[in-house]
Amino acid sequence: MRNKLAGKHPSYDKLGMSEERKKKKLAYDKKYQATEKRKNYRVELNKANREAGTYGNGDGLDMSHTKSGRLVKEKAKTNRGRNGQNSKSSKK
């Protein structure tokens, strides 16, 4: 089942994005996430999640990259909320 909320992020409205701008952003994001680099990144994290026993069990944990390159368990909300805005690193 496709995510029915895809492309309807509240920040789009908060940032005052027009419908045309949202379409451009979604097209860019789709192309970016389809690159081999991003696919490999997701594969690495999914593999680590499975090995750590946190994949799909509903415990709310993700594997998170640290600045040193290690993978550690972290709350999914915290990990996915850290998006690198204001020149801050996207890694712990």
N, CA, C and O atoms as a CHARMM CRD file, in Angstrom:
* protein
*
  368
    1    1 MET  N      0.84500  -1.18800   0.00000 PROA 1      0.00000
    2    1 MET  CA     0.00000   0.00000   0.00000 PROA 1      0.00000
    3    1 MET  C      0.88500   1.24400   0.00000 PROA 1      0.00000
    4    1 MET  O      1.82900   1.33900   0.78400 PROA 1      0.00000
    5    2 ARG  N      0.58500   2.17200  -0.85900 PROA 2      0.00000
    6    2 ARG  CA     1.36700   3.40200  -0.96600 PROA 2      0.00000
    7    2 ARG  C      1.02200   4.33200   0.19600 PROA 2      0.00000
    8    2 ARG  O     -0.10800   4.34500   0.68300 PROA 2      0.00000
    9    3 ASN  N      2.00700   5.10300   0.62700 PROA 3      0.00000
   10    3 ASN  CA     1.79500   6.03900   1.71300 PROA 3      0.00000
   11    3 ASN  C      0.88400   7.16500   1.24200 PROA 3      0.00000
   12    3 ASN  O      1.27400   7.96900   0.39500 PROA 3      0.00000
   13    4 LYS  N     -0.33000   7.22600   1.79000 PROA 4      0.00000
   14    4 LYS  CA    -1.29600   8.22500   1.33700 PROA 4      0.00000
   15    4 LYS  C     -0.91200   9.64100   1.77500 PROA 4      0.00000
   16    4 LYS  O     -1.47200  10.61800   1.27900 PROA 4      0.00000
   17    5 LEU  N      0.04300   9.75300   2.70500 PROA 5      0.00000
   18    5 LEU  CA     0.47300  11.07600   3.16300 PROA 5      0.00000
   19    5 LEU  C      1.69300  11.58500   2.39800 PROA 5      0.00000
   20    5 LEU  O      2.17400  12.68500   2.67100 PROA 5      0.00000
   21    6 ALA  N      2.19400  10.80900   1.45500 PROA 6      0.00000
   22    6 ALA  CA     3.37500  11.21600   0.69700 PROA 6      0.00000
   23    6 ALA  C      3.10200  12.52900  -0.02400 PROA 6      0.00000
   24    6 ALA  O      2.09700  12.67700  -0.71900 PROA 6      0.00000
   25    7 GLY  N      4.01300  13.47400   0.15500 PROA 7      0.00000
   26    7 GLY  CA     3.87700  14.76400  -0.51000 PROA 7      0.00000
   27    7 GLY  C      2.96300  15.73700   0.20100 PROA 7      0.00000
   28    7 GLY  O      2.66300  16.80100  -0.34200 PROA 7      0.00000
   29    8 LYS  N      2.51100  15.40800   1.39600 PROA 8      0.00000
   30    8 LYS  CA     1.59000  16.26900   2.13400 PROA 8      0.00000
   31    8 LYS  C      2.18100  16.69700   3.47700 PROA 8      0.00000
   32    8 LYS  O      1.46000  16.83900   4.46600 PROA 8      0.00000
   33    9 HSD  N      3.47400  16.89700   3.50000 PROA 9      0.00000
   34    9 HSD  CA     4.14200  17.25300   4.74200 PROA 9      0.00000
   35    9 HSD  C      3.71600  18.63700   5.20100 PROA 9      0.00000
   36    9 HSD  O      3.66800  19.55700   4.38400 PROA 9      0.00000
   37   10 PRO  N      3.40200  18.82100   6.49800 PROA 10     0.00000
   38   10 PRO  CA     2.93800  20.12300   6.98400 PROA 10     0.00000
   39   10 PRO  C      3.95100  21.24600   6.78300 PROA 10     0.00000
   40   10 PRO  O      3.56800  22.41400   6.71300 PROA 10     0.00000
   41   11 SER  N      5.23400  20.91300   6.68800 PROA 11     0.00000
   42   11 SER  CA     6.23300  21.96600   6.52200 PROA 11     0.00000
   43   11 SER  C      6.10600  22.64400   5.16800 PROA 11     0.00000
   44   11 SER  O      6.52300  23.79200   5.01500 PROA 11     0.00000
   45   12 TYR  N      5.53500  21.95300   4.17800 PROA 12     0.00000
   46   12 TYR  CA     5.35300  22.57200   2.87100 PROA 12     0.00000
   47   12 TYR  C      4.44900  23.79500   3.00600 PROA 12     0.00000
   48   12 TYR  O      4.72700  24.84800   2.43200 PROA 12     0.00000
   49   13 ASP  N      3.37300  23.64800   3.76400 PROA 13     0.00000
   50   13 ASP  CA     2.46200  24.77200   3.97800 PROA 13     0.00000
   51   13 ASP  C      3.11900  25.82500   4.86200 PROA 13     0.00000
   52   13 ASP  O      2.97900  27.02400   4.61900 PROA 13     0.00000
   53   14 LYS  N      3.82500  25.38000   5.87400 PROA 14     0.00000
   54   14 LYS  CA     4.50000  26.29900   6.79300 PROA 14     0.00000
   55   14 LYS  C      5.51300  27.17200   6.04500 PROA 14     0.00000
   56   14 LYS  O      5.68600  28.34800   6.36200 PROA 14     0.00000
   57   15 LEU  N      6.17400  26.58200   5.05500 PROA 15     0.00000
   58   15 LEU  CA     7.15400  27.32000   4.26000 PROA 15     0.00000
   59   15 LEU  C      6.50800  28.11900   3.13400 PROA 15     0.00000
   60   15 LEU  O      7.20000  28.81600   2.39200 PROA 15     0.00000
   61   16 GLY  N      5.19200  28.02200   3.00100 PROA 16     0.00000
   62   16 GLY  CA     4.48100  28.78000   1.98300 PROA 16     0.00000
   63   16 GLY  C      4.74500  28.29300   0.56800 PROA 16     0.00000
   64   16 GLY  O      4.76000  29.08900  -0.37000 PROA 16     0.00000
   65   17 MET  N      4.95200  26.99300   0.40700 PROA 17     0.00000
   66   17 MET  CA     5.23400  26.44000  -0.92400 PROA 17     0.00000
   67   17 MET  C      3.96400  26.40300  -1.76700 PROA 17     0.00000
   68   17 MET  O      2.90000  26.00100  -1.29800 PROA 17     0.00000
   69   18 SER  N      4.09700  26.82500  -3.00400 PROA 18     0.00000
   70   18 SER  CA     2.97600  26.74300  -3.94100 PROA 18     0.00000
   71   18 SER  C      2.84500  25.29300  -4.40500 PROA 18     0.00000
   72   18 SER  O      3.74400  24.47800  -4.19400 PROA 18     0.00000
   73   19 GLU  N      1.73200  24.98800  -5.03000 PROA 19     0.00000
   74   19 GLU  CA     1.51200  23.63400  -5.54100 PROA 19     0.00000
   75   19 GLU  C      2.58100  23.28100  -6.58100 PROA 19     0.00000
   76   19 GLU  O      3.06400  22.14900  -6.62000 PROA 19     0.00000
   77   20 GLU  N      2.94400  24.24800  -7.41600 PROA 20     0.00000
   78   20 GLU  CA     3.96600  24.01600  -8.43000 PROA 20     0.00000
   79   20 GLU  C      5.31400  23.70400  -7.77900 PROA 20     0.00000
   80   20 GLU  O      6.02500  22.80100  -8.22000 PROA 20     0.00000
   81   21 ARG  N      5.65600  24.44100  -6.74700 PROA 21     0.00000
   82   21 ARG  CA     6.92900  24.23400  -6.03600 PROA 21     0.00000
   83   21 ARG  C      6.95100  22.86100  -5.35900 PROA 21     0.00000
   84   21 ARG  O      7.97400  22.17600  -5.37000 PROA 21     0.00000
   85   22 LYS  N      5.82100  22.46500  -4.77200 PROA 22     0.00000
   86   22 LYS  CA     5.72900  21.15100  -4.12400 PROA 22     0.00000
   87   22 LYS  C      5.96300  20.03400  -5.14400 PROA 22     0.00000
   88   22 LYS  O      6.65500  19.05600  -4.86000 PROA 22     0.00000
   89   23 LYS  N      5.37200  20.19500  -6.34400 PROA 23     0.00000
   90   23 LYS  CA     5.54400  19.18400  -7.38600 PROA 23     0.00000
   91   23 LYS  C      7.00400  19.07400  -7.79800 PROA 23     0.00000
   92   23 LYS  O      7.51500  17.97300  -8.00000 PROA 23     0.00000
   93   24 LYS  N      7.68500  20.23100  -7.92400 PROA 24     0.00000
   94   24 LYS  CA     9.10100  20.22500  -8.28700 PROA 24     0.00000
   95   24 LYS  C      9.92700  19.53200  -7.21800 PROA 24     0.00000
   96   24 LYS  O     10.82000  18.74100  -7.52400 PROA 24     0.00000
   97   25 LYS  N      9.62200  19.83600  -5.95200 PROA 25     0.00000
   98   25 LYS  CA    10.37100  19.24000  -4.84600 PROA 25     0.00000
   99   25 LYS  C     10.16000  17.72900  -4.79500 PROA 25     0.00000
  100   25 LYS  O     11.11300  16.97500  -4.60200 PROA 25     0.00000
  101   26 LEU  N      8.92900  17.29000  -4.96600 PROA 26     0.00000
  102   26 LEU  CA     8.64700  15.85700  -4.93500 PROA 26     0.00000
  103   26 LEU  C      9.33700  15.13600  -6.08800 PROA 26     0.00000
  104   26 LEU  O      9.82300  14.01800  -5.91800 PROA 26     0.00000
  105   27 ALA  N      9.38300  15.76900  -7.26100 PROA 27     0.00000
  106   27 ALA  CA    10.06900  15.16800  -8.40100 PROA 27     0.00000
  107   27 ALA  C     11.56400  15.05900  -8.12500 PROA 27     0.00000
  108   27 ALA  O     12.18600  14.04400  -8.43800 PROA 27     0.00000
  109   28 TYR  N     12.14400  16.11700  -7.53200 PROA 28     0.00000
  110   28 TYR  CA    13.57000  16.08600  -7.17800 PROA 28     0.00000
  111   28 TYR  C     13.84200  15.00400  -6.14300 PROA 28     0.00000
  112   28 TYR  O     14.77800  14.21900  -6.29100 PROA 28     0.00000
  113   29 ASP  N     13.02200  14.96200  -5.09300 PROA 29     0.00000
  114   29 ASP  CA    13.22000  13.97400  -4.02600 PROA 29     0.00000
  115   29 ASP  C     13.13700  12.54600  -4.56000 PROA 29     0.00000
  116   29 ASP  O     13.91800  11.68100  -4.16300 PROA 29     0.00000
  117   30 LYS  N     12.19200  12.30800  -5.45700 PROA 30     0.00000
  118   30 LYS  CA    12.02800  10.96900  -6.02900 PROA 30     0.00000
  119   30 LYS  C     13.28400  10.56900  -6.80100 PROA 30     0.00000
  120   30 LYS  O     13.75900   9.43900  -6.69000 PROA 30     0.00000
  121   31 LYS  N     13.81000  11.50500  -7.58000 PROA 31     0.00000
  122   31 LYS  CA    15.01700  11.23800  -8.36600 PROA 31     0.00000
  123   31 LYS  C     16.22100  11.01900  -7.44000 PROA 31     0.00000
  124   31 LYS  O     17.03000  10.12100  -7.67400 PROA 31     0.00000
  125   32 TYR  N     16.33700  11.84000  -6.39200 PROA 32     0.00000
  126   32 TYR  CA    17.45600  11.74900  -5.45300 PROA 32     0.00000
  127   32 TYR  C     17.44300  10.41700  -4.71300 PROA 32     0.00000
  128   32 TYR  O     18.48100   9.76700  -4.59000 PROA 32     0.00000
  129   33 GLN  N     16.28600  10.01000  -4.22500 PROA 33     0.00000
  130   33 GLN  CA    16.19100   8.76600  -3.45400 PROA 33     0.00000
  131   33 GLN  C     16.40500   7.53200  -4.32300 PROA 33     0.00000
  132   33 GLN  O     16.66400   6.44800  -3.80000 PROA 33     0.00000
  133   34 ALA  N     16.30000   7.68200  -5.64500 PROA 34     0.00000
  134   34 ALA  CA    16.49200   6.55600  -6.56000 PROA 34     0.00000
  135   34 ALA  C     17.96000   6.34800  -6.92800 PROA 34     0.00000
  136   34 ALA  O     18.27600   5.38200  -7.62300 PROA 34     0.00000
  137   35 THR  N     18.86800   7.22500  -6.48400 PROA 35     0.00000
  138   35 THR  CA    20.28200   7.07300  -6.82400 PROA 35     0.00000
  139   35 THR  C     20.87800   5.87000  -6.08600 PROA 35     0.00000
  140   35 THR  O     20.39200   5.47600  -5.02500 PROA 35     0.00000
  141   36 GLU  N     21.92200   5.30100  -6.65500 PROA 36     0.00000
  142   36 GLU  CA    22.57000   4.13700  -6.04100 PROA 36     0.00000
  143   36 GLU  C     23.10100   4.46500  -4.64500 PROA 36     0.00000
  144   36 GLU  O     23.04300   3.62400  -3.74800 PROA 36     0.00000
  145   37 LYS  N     23.61200   5.66800  -4.46000 PROA 37     0.00000
  146   37 LYS  CA    24.16800   6.06400  -3.16000 PROA 37     0.00000
  147   37 LYS  C     23.09800   6.00700  -2.06700 PROA 37     0.00000
  148   37 LYS  O     23.34300   5.49100  -0.97700 PROA 37     0.00000
  149   38 ARG  N     21.90300   6.54400  -2.36900 PROA 38     0.00000
  150   38 ARG  CA    20.82200   6.53500  -1.37000 PROA 38     0.00000
  151   38 ARG  C     20.28000   5.12800  -1.15100 PROA 38     0.00000
  152   38 ARG  O     19.92900   4.76600  -0.02800 PROA 38     0.00000
  153   39 LYS  N     20.20900   4.33600  -2.21300 PROA 39     0.00000
  154   39 LYS  CA    19.74000   2.95400  -2.07200 PROA 39     0.00000
  155   39 LYS  C     20.68600   2.17400  -1.16400 PROA 39     0.00000
  156   39 LYS  O     20.24100   1.44200  -0.28000 PROA 39     0.00000
  157   40 ASN  N     21.98900   2.33200  -1.38200 PROA 40     0.00000
  158   40 ASN  CA    22.97000   1.62700  -0.55700 PROA 40     0.00000
  159   40 ASN  C     22.90800   2.08400   0.89200 PROA 40     0.00000
  160   40 ASN  O     23.07400   1.28000   1.80800 PROA 40     0.00000
  161   41 TYR  N     22.66800   3.37500   1.10000 PROA 41     0.00000
  162   41 TYR  CA    22.53900   3.93800   2.45000 PROA 41     0.00000
  163   41 TYR  C     21.36700   3.25500   3.17900 PROA 41     0.00000
  164   41 TYR  O     21.49800   2.84700   4.33300 PROA 41     0.00000
  165   42 ARG  N     20.22800   3.13800   2.49300 PROA 42     0.00000
  166   42 ARG  CA    19.05800   2.50400   3.10800 PROA 42     0.00000
  167   42 ARG  C     19.29500   1.02200   3.35700 PROA 42     0.00000
  168   42 ARG  O     18.87500   0.48600   4.38200 PROA 42     0.00000
  169   43 VAL  N     19.96800   0.35800   2.42000 PROA 43     0.00000
  170   43 VAL  CA    20.28000  -1.06500   2.58200 PROA 43     0.00000
  171   43 VAL  C     21.12500  -1.27000   3.83200 PROA 43     0.00000
  172   43 VAL  O     20.86600  -2.17500   4.62500 PROA 43     0.00000
  173   44 GLU  N     22.13800  -0.42400   4.00400 PROA 44     0.00000
  174   44 GLU  CA    23.02800  -0.52500   5.16800 PROA 44     0.00000
  175   44 GLU  C     22.23900  -0.37200   6.47700 PROA 44     0.00000
  176   44 GLU  O     22.43000  -1.14400   7.41600 PROA 44     0.00000
  177   45 LEU  N     21.35500   0.62800   6.52900 PROA 45     0.00000
  178   45 LEU  CA    20.58600   0.85200   7.74800 PROA 45     0.00000
  179   45 LEU  C     19.57700  -0.26300   8.00500 PROA 45     0.00000
  180   45 LEU  O     19.40500  -0.69300   9.14600 PROA 45     0.00000
  181   46 ASN  N     18.90900  -0.73300   6.95300 PROA 46     0.00000
  182   46 ASN  CA    17.95000  -1.82000   7.13100 PROA 46     0.00000
  183   46 ASN  C     18.63500  -3.08800   7.61700 PROA 46     0.00000
  184   46 ASN  O     18.10800  -3.79800   8.47300 PROA 46     0.00000
  185   47 LYS  N     19.81200  -3.37000   7.06900 PROA 47     0.00000
  186   47 LYS  CA    20.57400  -4.55000   7.48900 PROA 47     0.00000
  187   47 LYS  C     20.95600  -4.43200   8.96600 PROA 47     0.00000
  188   47 LYS  O     20.82700  -5.39200   9.72600 PROA 47     0.00000
  189   48 ALA  N     21.42800  -3.24800   9.36500 PROA 48     0.00000
  190   48 ALA  CA    21.80800  -3.02600  10.76300 PROA 48     0.00000
  191   48 ALA  C     20.59300  -3.13600  11.68000 PROA 48     0.00000
  192   48 ALA  O     20.70000  -3.66800  12.78500 PROA 48     0.00000
  193   49 ASN  N     19.43500  -2.63600  11.23200 PROA 49     0.00000
  194   49 ASN  CA    18.20500  -2.74300  12.01900 PROA 49     0.00000
  195   49 ASN  C     17.82300  -4.20100  12.23900 PROA 49     0.00000
  196   49 ASN  O     17.43200  -4.59100  13.33900 PROA 49     0.00000
  197   50 ARG  N     17.93800  -4.99700  11.19200 PROA 50     0.00000
  198   50 ARG  CA    17.59800  -6.42500  11.31700 PROA 50     0.00000
  199   50 ARG  C     18.55600  -7.13300  12.27700 PROA 50     0.00000
  200   50 ARG  O     18.13300  -7.92000  13.12400 PROA 50     0.00000
  201   51 GLU  N     19.84700  -6.84200  12.13400 PROA 51     0.00000
  202   51 GLU  CA    20.84400  -7.47400  13.00100 PROA 51     0.00000
  203   51 GLU  C     20.66400  -7.05900  14.46200 PROA 51     0.00000
  204   51 GLU  O     20.91900  -7.85200  15.36800 PROA 51     0.00000
  205   52 ALA  N     20.22500  -5.82300  14.69200 PROA 52     0.00000
  206   52 ALA  CA    20.02500  -5.33500  16.05700 PROA 52     0.00000
  207   52 ALA  C     18.68700  -5.78700  16.63200 PROA 52     0.00000
  208   52 ALA  O     18.42500  -5.60700  17.82100 PROA 52     0.00000
  209   53 GLY  N     17.83800  -6.37600  15.78400 PROA 53     0.00000
  210   53 GLY  CA    16.54200  -6.86300  16.25200 PROA 53     0.00000
  211   53 GLY  C     15.49400  -5.78000  16.38700 PROA 53     0.00000
  212   53 GLY  O     14.48200  -5.98300  17.05800 PROA 53     0.00000
  213   54 THR  N     15.71400  -4.62400  15.76000 PROA 54     0.00000
  214   54 THR  CA    14.74700  -3.53400  15.89700 PROA 54     0.00000
  215   54 THR  C     13.90200  -3.34500  14.65300 PROA 54     0.00000
  216   54 THR  O     13.02600  -2.48100  14.63100 PROA 54     0.00000
  217   55 TYR  N     14.14800  -4.14400  13.60600 PROA 55     0.00000
  218   55 TYR  CA    13.43700  -3.95600  12.34300 PROA 55     0.00000
  219   55 TYR  C     12.02500  -4.52100  12.43600 PROA 55     0.00000
  220   55 TYR  O     11.84100  -5.72900  12.58600 PROA 55     0.00000
  221   56 GLY  N     11.02400  -3.64000  12.34500 PROA 56     0.00000
  222   56 GLY  CA     9.63700  -4.07700  12.26100 PROA 56     0.00000
  223   56 GLY  C      9.02100  -4.60300  13.53900 PROA 56     0.00000
  224   56 GLY  O      7.93800  -5.18600  13.49800 PROA 56     0.00000
  225   57 ASN  N      9.68000  -4.41400  14.68400 PROA 57     0.00000
  226   57 ASN  CA     9.09400  -4.95100  15.91700 PROA 57     0.00000
  227   57 ASN  C      8.31200  -3.90700  16.70800 PROA 57     0.00000
  228   57 ASN  O      7.76600  -4.21900  17.76600 PROA 57     0.00000
  229   58 GLY  N      8.25000  -2.66500  16.20800 PROA 58     0.00000
  230   58 GLY  CA     7.43200  -1.63600  16.84300 PROA 58     0.00000
  231   58 GLY  C      8.03300  -1.02700  18.09000 PROA 58     0.00000
  232   58 GLY  O      7.31400  -0.39500  18.86300 PROA 58     0.00000
  233   59 ASP  N      9.33000  -1.19500  18.31600 PROA 59     0.00000
  234   59 ASP  CA     9.93800  -0.63800  19.52600 PROA 59     0.00000
  235   59 ASP  C     10.28200   0.84300  19.38300 PROA 59     0.00000
  236   59 ASP  O     10.68500   1.47700  20.35900 PROA 59     0.00000
  237   60 GLY  N     10.13000   1.40300  18.17800 PROA 60     0.00000
  238   60 GLY  CA    10.37200   2.82800  17.97100 PROA 60     0.00000
  239   60 GLY  C     11.83600   3.20000  17.82400 PROA 60     0.00000
  240   60 GLY  O     12.18100   4.38100  17.87300 PROA 60     0.00000
  241   61 LEU  N     12.71200   2.20300  17.64400 PROA 61     0.00000
  242   61 LEU  CA    14.13300   2.48800  17.51700 PROA 61     0.00000
  243   61 LEU  C     14.60100   2.33800  16.07400 PROA 61     0.00000
  244   61 LEU  O     14.07900   1.52700  15.30900 PROA 61     0.00000
  245   62 ASP  N     15.59700   3.14000  15.72700 PROA 62     0.00000
  246   62 ASP  CA    16.26700   3.09500  14.42700 PROA 62     0.00000
  247   62 ASP  C     17.74900   2.94700  14.67800 PROA 62     0.00000
  248   62 ASP  O     18.22900   3.14500  15.79400 PROA 62     0.00000
  249   63 MET  N     18.46700   2.60000  13.63200 PROA 63     0.00000
  250   63 MET  CA    19.91600   2.68500  13.69100 PROA 63     0.00000
  251   63 MET  C     20.28900   4.04600  13.13100 PROA 63     0.00000
  252   63 MET  O     19.78700   4.45900  12.08500 PROA 63     0.00000
  253   64 SER  N     21.17000   4.73600  13.83200 PROA 64     0.00000
  254   64 SER  CA    21.53000   6.10300  13.46800 PROA 64     0.00000
  255   64 SER  C     23.03200   6.19100  13.23500 PROA 64     0.00000
  256   64 SER  O     23.81700   5.61000  13.98400 PROA 64     0.00000
  257   65 HSD  N     23.42900   6.92200  12.19400 PROA 65     0.00000
  258   65 HSD  CA    24.84600   7.15400  11.94000 PROA 65     0.00000
  259   65 HSD  C     25.36600   8.22700  12.89200 PROA 65     0.00000
  260   65 HSD  O     24.70500   9.24300  13.10900 PROA 65     0.00000
  261   66 THR  N     26.54200   8.00300  13.45300 PROA 66     0.00000
  262   66 THR  CA    27.19800   9.02800  14.25800 PROA 66     0.00000
  263   66 THR  C     28.21000   9.74500  13.36900 PROA 66     0.00000
  264   66 THR  O     28.46500   9.31800  12.24300 PROA 66     0.00000
  265   67 LYS  N     28.78300  10.83100  13.87500 PROA 67     0.00000
  266   67 LYS  CA    29.77200  11.57000  13.09500 PROA 67     0.00000
  267   67 LYS  C     31.00200  10.72000  12.80100 PROA 67     0.00000
  268   67 LYS  O     31.66100  10.90800  11.77800 PROA 67     0.00000
  269   68 SER  N     31.31100   9.79100  13.69200 PROA 68     0.00000
  270   68 SER  CA    32.47900   8.93500  13.48400 PROA 68     0.00000
  271   68 SER  C     32.18700   7.78700  12.51400 PROA 68     0.00000
  272   68 SER  O     33.09400   7.04300  12.14200 PROA 68     0.00000
  273   69 GLY  N     30.91500   7.64300  12.10100 PROA 69     0.00000
  274   69 GLY  CA    30.56400   6.60800  11.14300 PROA 69     0.00000
  275   69 GLY  C     29.99200   5.35400  11.75800 PROA 69     0.00000
  276   69 GLY  O     29.58300   4.44600  11.03500 PROA 69     0.00000
  277   70 ARG  N     29.95100   5.28200  13.07500 PROA 70     0.00000
  278   70 ARG  CA    29.36400   4.11800  13.74500 PROA 70     0.00000
  279   70 ARG  C     27.85600   4.14400  13.60800 PROA 70     0.00000
  280   70 ARG  O     27.26500   5.17500  13.28700 PROA 70     0.00000
  281   71 LEU  N     27.23500   2.99200  13.85800 PROA 71     0.00000
  282   71 LEU  CA    25.78400   2.90400  13.89000 PROA 71     0.00000
  283   71 LEU  C     25.35200   2.60500  15.31900 PROA 71     0.00000
  284   71 LEU  O     25.86300   1.67800  15.94700 PROA 71     0.00000
  285   72 VAL  N     24.41200   3.39100  15.83000 PROA 72     0.00000
  286   72 VAL  CA    23.90900   3.20200  17.18500 PROA 72     0.00000
  287   72 VAL  C     22.39200   3.22200  17.16400 PROA 72     0.00000
  288   72 VAL  O     21.78300   3.79500  16.26000 PROA 72     0.00000
  289   73 LYS  N     21.77800   2.59200  18.16900 PROA 73     0.00000
  290   73 LYS  CA    20.32500   2.63200  18.29100 PROA 73     0.00000
  291   73 LYS  C     19.90400   4.01200  18.79100 PROA 73     0.00000
  292   73 LYS  O     20.55500   4.60500  19.65100 PROA 73     0.00000
  293   74 GLU  N     18.80600   4.50400  18.23500 PROA 74     0.00000
  294   74 GLU  CA    18.29100   5.80500  18.64100 PROA 74     0.00000
  295   74 GLU  C     16.79100   5.82600  18.35200 PROA 74     0.00000
  296   74 GLU  O     16.31900   5.13300  17.45000 PROA 74     0.00000
  297   75 LYS  N     16.04400   6.62100  19.11900 PROA 75     0.00000
  298   75 LYS  CA    14.62400   6.75100  18.85500 PROA 75     0.00000
  299   75 LYS  C     14.42400   7.23300  17.42200 PROA 75     0.00000
  300   75 LYS  O     15.10700   8.14800  16.96200 PROA 75     0.00000
  301   76 ALA  N     13.48500   6.61000  16.72600 PROA 76     0.00000
  302   76 ALA  CA    13.22900   6.97000  15.33100 PROA 76     0.00000
  303   76 ALA  C     12.80900   8.43200  15.22000 PROA 76     0.00000
  304   76 ALA  O     13.20800   9.12500  14.28400 PROA 76     0.00000
  305   77 LYS  N     12.01600   8.89600  16.15900 PROA 77     0.00000
  306   77 LYS  CA    11.53700  10.28200  16.12100 PROA 77     0.00000
  307   77 LYS  C     12.70400  11.26200  16.17300 PROA 77     0.00000
  308   77 LYS  O     12.72500  12.24200  15.42800 PROA 77     0.00000
  309   78 THR  N     13.66600  11.00500  17.04200 PROA 78     0.00000
  310   78 THR  CA    14.83800  11.87600  17.17300 PROA 78     0.00000
  311   78 THR  C     15.72100  11.77900  15.94400 PROA 78     0.00000
  312   78 THR  O     16.17700  12.79000  15.41100 PROA 78     0.00000
  313   79 ASN  N     15.95900  10.55100  15.49700 PROA 79     0.00000
  314   79 ASN  CA    16.84500  10.31900  14.35800 PROA 79     0.00000
  315   79 ASN  C     16.30200  10.96000  13.08200 PROA 79     0.00000
  316   79 ASN  O     17.03700  11.63500  12.36200 PROA 79     0.00000
  317   80 ARG  N     15.03100  10.75200  12.80700 PROA 80     0.00000
  318   80 ARG  CA    14.45000  11.26600  11.56600 PROA 80     0.00000
  319   80 ARG  C     14.13800  12.74800  11.65100 PROA 80     0.00000
  320   80 ARG  O     13.97400  13.40700  10.62400 PROA 80     0.00000
  321   81 GLY  N     14.05400  13.27800  12.86100 PROA 81     0.00000
  322   81 GLY  CA    13.77400  14.70200  13.04300 PROA 81     0.00000
  323   81 GLY  C     15.00200  15.56400  12.85800 PROA 81     0.00000
  324   81 GLY  O     14.88800  16.77400  12.66300 PROA 81     0.00000
  325   82 ARG  N     16.17000  14.96000  12.91600 PROA 82     0.00000
  326   82 ARG  CA    17.42400  15.70000  12.78100 PROA 82     0.00000
  327   82 ARG  C     17.73700  15.80500  11.29800 PROA 82     0.00000
  328   82 ARG  O     18.26800  14.86700  10.70300 PROA 82     0.00000
  329   83 ASN  N     17.41200  16.93800  10.70300 PROA 83     0.00000
  330   83 ASN  CA    17.49700  17.02200   9.25400 PROA 83     0.00000
  331   83 ASN  C     18.57100  17.96700   8.74700 PROA 83     0.00000
  332   83 ASN  O     18.58300  18.28800   7.55900 PROA 83     0.00000
  333   84 GLY  N     19.46600  18.42100   9.59800 PROA 84     0.00000
  334   84 GLY  CA    20.60700  19.18000   9.12700 PROA 84     0.00000
  335   84 GLY  C     20.34300  20.62300   8.75700 PROA 84     0.00000
  336   84 GLY  O     21.12100  21.20900   8.00300 PROA 84     0.00000
  337   85 GLN  N     19.27800  21.21400   9.25700 PROA 85     0.00000
  338   85 GLN  CA    18.99700  22.61100   8.94500 PROA 85     0.00000
  339   85 GLN  C     19.90000  23.53800   9.76900 PROA 85     0.00000
  340   85 GLN  O     20.46100  23.12900  10.78600 PROA 85     0.00000
  341   86 ASN  N     20.02700  24.75200   9.33000 PROA 86     0.00000
  342   86 ASN  CA    20.80300  25.79100  10.01900 PROA 86     0.00000
  343   86 ASN  C     22.27500  25.39300  10.20300 PROA 86     0.00000
  344   86 ASN  O     22.86600  25.64300  11.25400 PROA 86     0.00000
  345   87 SER  N     22.84000  24.78800   9.19700 PROA 87     0.00000
  346   87 SER  CA    24.25700  24.39900   9.17700 PROA 87     0.00000
  347   87 SER  C     24.62600  23.40200  10.27200 PROA 87     0.00000
  348   87 SER  O     25.79600  23.29400  10.63800 PROA 87     0.00000
  349   88 LYS  N     23.65500  22.68400  10.79100 PROA 88     0.00000
  350   88 LYS  CA    23.93800  21.66000  11.80300 PROA 88     0.00000
  351   88 LYS  C     24.09700  20.32400  11.10400 PROA 88     0.00000
  352   88 LYS  O     23.44300  20.04900  10.09800 PROA 88     0.00000
  353   89 SER  N     24.96700  19.50500  11.64700 PROA 89     0.00000
  354   89 SER  CA    25.19600  18.19300  11.07900 PROA 89     0.00000
  355   89 SER  C     23.93500  17.34900  11.19500 PROA 89     0.00000
  356   89 SER  O     23.16000  17.48800  12.14100 PROA 89     0.00000
  357   90 SER  N     23.74900  16.48000  10.22300 PROA 90     0.00000
  358   90 SER  CA    22.59200  15.60100  10.27500 PROA 90     0.00000
  359   90 SER  C     22.92000  14.33800  11.07000 PROA 90     0.00000
  360   90 SER  O     22.08000  13.44800  11.19700 PROA 90     0.00000
  361   91 LYS  N     24.13900  14.26100  11.60400 PROA 91     0.00000
  362   91 LYS  CA    24.53600  13.07000  12.36700 PROA 91     0.00000
  363   91 LYS  C     24.86300  13.44900  13.80900 PROA 91     0.00000
  364   91 LYS  O     25.29700  14.56600  14.09100 PROA 91     0.00000
  365   92 LYS  N     24.64400  12.48900  14.72200 PROA 92     0.00000
  366   92 LYS  CA    24.91700  12.73800  16.13800 PROA 92     0.00000
  367   92 LYS  C     26.39600  12.92300  16.37300 PROA 92     0.00000
  368   92 LYS  O     26.81800  13.14300  17.50800 PROA 92     0.00000
